[in-house]
């Protein structure tokens, strides 16, 4: 990694300070026009467009999406679920992962090190909806032996922005 002139943090290999600035600006506002982006980094719109295309092609930019308001869409309650599997063998992991992939109710699922196997993030309308989700989705996932639920009382910070 090389050092970023704007900060003490190193830049990932293959990025220069203009690429980093473009990524930061797009991360803050994915709908920024190419013209405004070009003005902000002091390059021509054509040069910026080529850089954005390269950053996308090289996998630095994964895509663009709208952030929706879960409360307005009936999913105001966030819940984290610790999952312990009955066995920790490759086939059990594979079946569990495949089942999670097709469940739209499961927003995130992470295999973790520690006292349990997976951490699931989901959003539901309320506790009744959560109870239905547990019965119809979570406990039907292959290999689930035990779960522990953590209902979020307050979202203190919610961001997808990467600090670099």
Wavefront OBJ file of the C-alpha trace (Angstrom):
o trace
v 0.000 0.000 0.000
v 1.164 3.506 -0.723
v 0.581 6.510 1.511
v -2.347 8.795 0.766
v -1.151 12.395 0.528
v -4.423 13.674 2.029
v -4.074 11.533 5.145
v -1.669 9.241 6.938
v -3.659 6.212 5.777
v -2.150 4.120 2.979
v -4.015 3.744 -0.300
v -4.744 0.278 -1.625
v -2.366 -0.813 -4.386
v -3.573 0.376 -7.791
v -5.279 3.532 -6.516
v -3.997 7.072 -6.629
v -5.296 10.033 -4.651
v -7.760 10.989 -7.406
v -9.205 7.469 -7.489
v -9.558 7.602 -3.703
v -11.304 10.982 -3.896
v -13.688 9.646 -6.563
v -14.523 6.637 -4.368
v -15.138 8.839 -1.330
v -17.406 11.176 -3.294
v -19.378 8.308 -4.829
v -19.667 6.647 -1.431
v -21.144 9.870 -0.007
v -23.462 10.430 -2.979
v -23.882 7.611 -5.478
v -26.128 9.850 -7.585
v -23.575 12.605 -8.108
v -23.430 13.543 -11.776
v -20.291 12.813 -13.741
v -19.903 16.553 -14.360
v -20.005 17.394 -10.628
v -17.659 14.514 -9.889
v -15.237 15.801 -12.532
v -15.373 19.314 -11.076
v -14.721 17.990 -7.568
v -11.572 16.105 -8.597
v -10.406 18.688 -11.165
v -10.481 16.383 -14.191
v -12.466 16.346 -17.416
v -15.776 14.479 -17.417
v -14.341 11.990 -19.927
v -11.315 11.257 -17.722
v -13.528 10.787 -14.658
v -15.911 8.499 -16.526
v -12.968 6.326 -17.607
v -11.695 6.184 -14.030
v -15.136 5.202 -12.703
v -15.381 2.491 -15.361
v -11.926 1.180 -14.382
v -12.771 1.298 -10.668
v -15.926 -0.692 -11.387
v -14.172 -3.168 -13.695
v -11.399 -3.690 -11.110
v -13.958 -4.405 -8.371
v -13.505 -1.301 -6.194
v -17.098 -0.238 -6.972
v -19.525 -3.118 -6.509
v -22.695 -1.305 -7.563
v -25.194 1.389 -6.690
v -28.381 1.181 -4.699
v -30.965 3.337 -3.001
v -31.077 3.223 0.804
v -34.697 2.745 1.771
v -36.386 3.825 4.984
v -37.253 0.573 6.796
v -39.752 2.260 9.133
v -41.802 3.605 6.230
v -41.750 0.151 4.623
v -42.967 -1.768 7.663
v -39.590 -3.143 8.759
v -38.660 -0.781 11.566
v -37.448 -3.408 14.032
v -33.891 -4.658 13.524
v -32.935 -7.997 15.023
v -29.638 -9.865 15.267
v -29.727 -13.620 15.713
v -26.857 -15.781 16.868
v -27.074 -19.233 15.330
v -25.376 -22.361 16.630
v -25.397 -25.323 14.247
v -25.851 -28.890 15.392
v -22.594 -29.933 13.689
v -19.727 -27.930 12.244
v -18.937 -29.980 9.168
v -18.493 -28.702 5.616
v -21.768 -30.220 4.401
v -23.782 -28.611 7.241
v -22.125 -25.236 6.563
v -22.820 -25.569 2.838
v -26.497 -26.454 3.326
v -26.978 -23.621 5.810
v -25.312 -21.051 3.515
v -27.347 -22.172 0.506
v -30.602 -21.901 2.463
v -29.747 -18.422 3.763
v -28.990 -17.148 0.253
v -32.564 -17.654 -0.932
v -34.274 -16.034 2.074
v -34.979 -12.343 1.337
v -35.938 -11.798 4.998
v -32.294 -12.350 5.946
v -30.442 -9.128 5.170
v -26.993 -10.243 6.289
v -25.444 -13.466 7.475
v -21.879 -13.762 8.706
v -19.905 -16.810 9.766
v -18.074 -15.777 12.929
v -15.365 -17.081 15.201
v -16.311 -17.530 18.831
v -19.107 -19.080 20.823
v -21.574 -19.440 17.939
v -21.430 -20.099 14.190
v -23.397 -17.387 12.371
v -24.742 -13.912 13.036
v -27.877 -13.018 11.098
v -29.312 -9.530 10.640
v -32.960 -9.103 9.748
v -35.661 -6.439 9.862
v -39.319 -6.977 10.698
v -42.340 -4.863 11.559
v -42.585 -5.843 15.231
v -42.082 -8.662 17.737
v -45.067 -10.603 16.400
v -43.550 -10.531 12.914
v -40.252 -11.633 14.411
v -41.883 -14.618 16.125
v -43.370 -15.628 12.766
v -39.974 -15.239 11.082
v -38.279 -17.431 13.683
v -40.859 -20.177 13.262
v -41.168 -20.116 9.488
v -37.618 -19.210 8.447
v -34.874 -19.340 11.079
v -35.763 -22.676 12.667
v -36.291 -24.235 9.226
v -32.717 -23.475 8.154
v -30.661 -26.674 7.920
v -28.586 -27.595 10.932
v -29.879 -24.974 13.382
v -29.528 -26.254 16.941
v -29.778 -23.055 18.977
v -30.446 -19.345 18.529
v -30.124 -16.232 20.643
v -31.970 -13.082 19.655
v -30.975 -9.470 20.152
v -33.662 -6.901 19.310
v -32.170 -3.496 18.584
v -33.521 -0.801 20.904
v -31.746 2.109 19.210
v -29.680 2.374 16.037
v -26.750 4.468 17.174
v -24.838 4.378 13.880
v -25.873 2.956 10.528
v -23.485 3.335 7.633
v -22.043 1.322 4.790
v -19.253 3.844 4.165
v -15.753 2.388 4.314
v -13.126 4.559 6.002
v -10.054 4.869 3.828
l 1 2 3 4 5 6 7 8 9 10 11 12 13 14 15 16 17 18 19 20 21 22 23 24 25 26 27 28 29 30 31 32 33 34 35 36 37 38 39 40 41 42 43 44 45 46 47 48 49 50 51 52 53 54 55 56 57 58 59 60 61 62 63 64 65 66 67 68 69 70 71 72 73 74 75 76 77 78 79 80 81 82 83 84 85 86 87 88 89 90 91 92 93 94 95 96 97 98 99 100 101 102 103 104 105 106 107 108 109 110 111 112 113 114 115 116 117 118 119 120 121 122 123 124 125 126 127 128 129 130 131 132 133 134 135 136 137 138 139 140 141 142 143 144 145 146 147 148 149 150 151 152 153 154 155 156 157 158 159 160 161 162 163 164
